[in-house]
C-alpha cells in the first residue's frame, strides 16, 4: 500500500513537471512567471517524496537540482521590480 501511495505521489509530481514543460513549449507559460516555477517546484518535491519510499540515487539528485533551479526562479521573480513582475 505504501508503495502504491508513493507511486501516486510521484506520478502527480511527474504530471506537474512534464505539464509545465509542455505548456512552456506551447507558449502557454512564461518561464519567468511564478506559475511555471511553482509547478516545477511542487512537482520536484512530490517526486522527492516518492523517492523516499522507492529510492533511486540518480533521480533523487536530479530532483534536488530541480528544486534548486525552481527556487532560483522564484527568488528572481520576487526580486524584479513590481511592475515588471506583473507583465
Backbone bond lengths (Angstrom), bond angles and torsions (degrees), N, CA, C in turn:
res aa  C-N    CA-C-N  psi(-1)  N-CA   C-N-CA  omega(-1)  CA-C   N-CA-C  phi
1 X - - - 1.467 - - 1.520 111.33 -
2 X 1.349 115.87 -42.14 1.461 120.16 -179.75 1.527 110.73 -62.74
3 X 1.318 116.81 -38.01 1.457 121.56 179.61 1.531 111.39 -67.11
4 X 1.325 116.23 -38.23 1.471 120.25 178.35 1.518 110.13 -66.18
5 X 1.322 116.87 -42.26 1.465 120.57 177.89 1.530 110.22 -63.16
6 X 1.323 117.47 -42.32 1.465 121.56 178.06 1.527 110.38 -61.62
7 X 1.323 116.61 -39.60 1.467 120.32 177.82 1.527 111.18 -64.63
8 X 1.319 117.49 -40.90 1.465 120.65 179.02 1.529 111.49 -65.09
9 X 1.329 116.06 -41.22 1.467 120.46 177.02 1.529 109.31 -63.53
10 X 1.322 116.92 -44.96 1.458 121.35 179.25 1.518 112.74 -63.45
11 X 1.327 116.40 -40.89 1.468 119.79 177.83 1.527 111.56 -65.01
12 X 1.320 116.76 -35.85 1.474 120.10 175.84 1.526 110.10 -63.96
13 X 1.320 116.22 -42.90 1.463 120.28 177.34 1.513 111.89 -62.85
14 X 1.323 115.80 -41.99 1.466 120.25 177.79 1.524 110.54 -61.23
15 X 1.323 116.75 -43.15 1.471 120.84 179.13 1.530 110.95 -59.64
16 X 1.325 116.81 -40.11 1.467 119.62 179.73 1.532 111.95 -68.27
17 X 1.322 116.93 -46.29 1.470 120.43 -177.49 1.532 110.73 -67.61
18 X 1.320 116.53 -47.73 1.467 120.49 -179.86 1.533 109.77 -68.14
19 X 1.319 116.55 -39.31 1.462 120.01 177.73 1.518 112.23 -61.30
20 X 1.329 116.95 -42.11 1.468 120.47 178.16 1.526 110.36 -62.49
21 X 1.321 116.37 -43.42 1.467 120.01 179.80 1.522 110.62 -65.51
22 X 1.321 117.40 -43.56 1.456 121.91 179.71 1.533 111.03 -62.20
23 X 1.335 116.52 -45.24 1.469 119.78 178.09 1.521 111.54 -65.23
24 X 1.313 117.02 -32.88 1.472 120.97 175.51 1.523 109.67 -63.48
25 X 1.331 117.22 -44.84 1.462 121.28 -179.86 1.527 111.88 -65.82
26 X 1.314 116.83 -30.87 1.468 121.23 176.64 1.527 112.27 -82.54
27 X 1.328 115.66 1.00 1.467 123.28 -178.01 1.524 111.84 59.70
28 X 1.334 116.13 35.70 1.459 122.45 175.52 1.518 110.96 -97.16
29 X 1.331 116.51 -15.76 1.460 122.11 177.37 1.522 108.96 -126.53
30 X 1.316 115.14 144.48 1.458 121.99 175.90 1.529 107.14 -99.10
31 X 1.340 118.51 125.41 1.466 119.66 -177.43 1.526 113.98 -64.30
32 X 1.317 117.79 -14.07 1.467 120.72 178.83 1.521 112.37 -92.30
33 X 1.310 116.64 -3.56 1.465 120.71 -178.52 1.523 111.48 -89.64
34 X 1.297 114.96 160.36 1.457 122.28 -177.21 1.529 112.31 -65.34
35 X 1.318 117.66 -38.54 1.468 121.15 -176.59 1.525 111.68 -57.50
36 X 1.315 116.62 -47.04 1.469 120.90 -178.94 1.527 110.78 -60.12
37 X 1.321 115.99 -47.43 1.464 120.03 -178.02 1.532 112.13 -68.44
38 X 1.309 117.56 -35.99 1.462 120.31 177.83 1.526 111.89 -69.37
39 X 1.335 116.60 -36.52 1.465 119.56 176.34 1.528 109.97 -62.93
40 X 1.334 116.44 -44.66 1.461 120.66 179.08 1.522 111.66 -65.29
41 X 1.313 117.06 -43.77 1.461 120.99 -179.89 1.527 110.97 -63.20
42 X 1.321 116.41 -48.19 1.469 120.52 -179.78 1.521 111.26 -62.04
43 X 1.318 116.26 -44.04 1.458 120.29 179.22 1.514 112.14 -61.92
44 X 1.330 116.46 -44.58 1.466 120.48 -179.63 1.526 111.36 -65.10
45 X 1.315 116.91 -38.33 1.475 119.98 178.31 1.532 110.32 -65.16
46 X 1.326 116.54 -43.31 1.465 119.52 178.70 1.531 110.67 -63.43
47 X 1.317 117.12 -40.80 1.464 119.83 177.13 1.520 111.29 -64.36
48 X 1.324 116.18 -39.29 1.466 120.35 178.52 1.530 110.63 -63.57
49 X 1.321 116.77 -39.76 1.471 120.64 177.10 1.527 110.07 -61.50
50 X 1.318 116.23 -45.11 1.466 118.74 -179.62 1.527 111.18 -65.83
51 X 1.321 116.97 -30.74 1.463 120.69 179.26 1.529 112.13 -72.71
52 X 1.296 117.18 -18.10 1.468 119.43 175.43 1.525 110.58 -70.48
53 X 1.324 117.46 -22.69 1.466 122.15 177.82 1.535 109.65 -93.68
54 X 1.328 115.90 -51.00 1.468 122.53 179.80 1.529 107.81 -109.70
55 X 1.325 116.55 79.91 1.460 121.34 -169.22 1.525 112.69 -71.35
56 X 1.339 114.10 139.02 1.454 123.54 172.81 1.524 105.23 -146.14
57 X 1.323 117.38 115.43 1.463 121.56 -172.68 1.524 112.75 -59.17
58 X 1.323 117.48 -46.63 1.465 120.36 -178.01 1.532 111.16 -61.04
59 X 1.312 116.53 -44.54 1.467 120.29 179.05 1.519 111.13 -66.75
60 X 1.315 117.14 -38.47 1.463 121.83 178.21 1.526 110.45 -60.33
61 X 1.325 116.70 -45.34 1.466 121.33 -179.16 1.522 111.20 -65.36
62 X 1.323 117.99 -43.93 1.461 119.43 -179.26 1.528 111.24 -65.26
63 X 1.323 117.41 -33.91 1.465 119.56 177.76 1.523 111.57 -69.05
64 X 1.330 117.26 -34.31 1.472 119.97 174.75 1.531 110.39 -62.22
65 X 1.331 116.42 -43.24 1.470 119.72 177.58 1.520 110.81 -66.74
66 X 1.333 117.85 -38.12 1.468 122.16 179.13 1.532 110.16 -63.10
67 X 1.312 116.68 -40.92 1.462 121.36 176.26 1.524 110.10 -63.70
68 X 1.329 116.34 -45.52 1.469 120.41 178.75 1.517 112.05 -59.37
69 X 1.327 117.06 -46.00 1.468 121.00 179.94 1.526 110.81 -63.76
70 X 1.320 116.83 -39.90 1.469 120.71 178.96 1.521 110.84 -65.04
71 X 1.329 116.45 -40.43 1.470 120.09 178.51 1.524 111.18 -65.44
72 X 1.328 117.11 -37.37 1.472 120.44 175.61 1.529 109.49 -59.98
73 X 1.333 116.80 -45.99 1.464 120.87 179.09 1.516 112.39 -62.05
74 X 1.324 117.56 -39.47 1.471 121.41 179.95 1.528 110.30 -68.25
75 X 1.323 117.09 -43.84 1.470 120.67 178.44 1.523 109.89 -62.02
76 X 1.315 116.81 -44.62 1.480 119.97 179.18 1.522 111.07 -63.31
77 X 1.315 116.90 -36.65 1.461 120.88 178.20 1.532 110.31 -59.21
78 X 1.322 116.73 -45.99 1.463 120.30 -177.34 1.519 113.18 -77.93
79 X 1.324 118.29 -16.23 1.466 120.77 177.87 1.527 112.37 -85.40
80 X 1.331 117.02 -14.96 1.461 120.17 179.26 1.523 109.20 -66.90
81 X 1.323 113.77 159.13 1.463 118.33 175.38 1.523 108.86 -61.58
82 X 1.336 117.87 144.14 1.468 120.98 -175.84 1.531 114.23 -52.33
83 X 1.321 118.54 -43.62 1.461 119.56 -178.47 1.516 111.34 -70.12
84 X 1.339 118.71 -29.81 1.457 121.35 177.77 1.519 110.36 -71.45
85 X 1.318 118.42 -30.79 1.467 122.12 -179.53 1.525 111.27 -71.84
86 X 1.309 117.90 -24.41 1.451 120.83 -177.05 1.521 112.41 -80.86
87 X 1.310 118.16 -18.65 1.484 121.32 -177.41 1.491 111.76 -86.09
